[in-house]
Amino acid sequence: MAHDPKKNQNNEEYILKDNAKTKTGAGLIIGILILLIIAVIASGLYFEWF
């Protein structure tokens, strides 16, 4: 029996729905992580850790 994840998209318990909120949230989280990585690299260069 094959499990089809698209079939359960309308279920409220399905966490990662394929909609605008999920895509916006994922983009926001990825953007914040990239900014944090850049900040760590910049502070490392400023304090001459590298």
C-alpha positions as CSV (number, residue, x, y, z in Angstrom):
1,M,0.0,0.0,0.0
2,A,1.6,3.3,-1.1
3,H,1.4,6.3,1.1
4,D,0.5,9.5,-0.7
5,P,1.6,12.7,1.3
6,K,-0.4,15.0,-1.0
7,K,-3.6,13.2,0.0
8,N,-3.2,14.4,3.6
9,Q,-2.5,18.0,2.7
10,N,-6.0,19.2,3.9
11,N,-5.7,17.5,7.3
12,E,-5.1,20.0,10.1
13,E,-2.6,17.7,11.8
14,Y,-0.3,17.8,8.7
15,I,2.5,20.2,9.8
16,L,4.3,21.1,6.6
17,K,1.4,22.0,4.3
18,D,2.3,23.2,0.8
19,N,0.9,26.7,1.1
20,A,2.1,30.3,1.3
21,K,2.5,30.3,5.1
22,T,4.8,27.3,5.1
23,K,6.9,28.7,2.2
24,T,7.1,32.2,3.8
25,G,8.1,30.7,7.2
26,A,10.7,28.5,5.6
27,G,12.2,31.4,3.7
28,L,12.3,33.5,6.8
29,I,14.0,30.9,8.8
30,I,16.6,30.2,6.1
31,G,17.2,33.9,5.7
32,I,17.8,34.4,9.4
33,L,20.2,31.4,9.5
34,I,22.2,32.9,6.6
35,L,22.4,36.3,8.3
36,L,23.6,34.6,11.5
37,I,26.3,32.7,9.6
38,I,27.4,35.9,8.0
39,A,27.5,37.7,11.4
40,V,29.7,34.9,12.9
41,I,32.1,35.1,10.0
42,A,32.2,38.9,10.2
43,S,32.8,38.9,13.9
44,G,35.5,36.3,13.5
45,L,37.3,38.5,10.9
46,Y,36.9,41.6,13.1
47,F,38.3,39.9,16.2
48,E,41.0,38.2,14.1
49,W,40.0,34.7,15.1
50,F,40.7,33.5,11.5
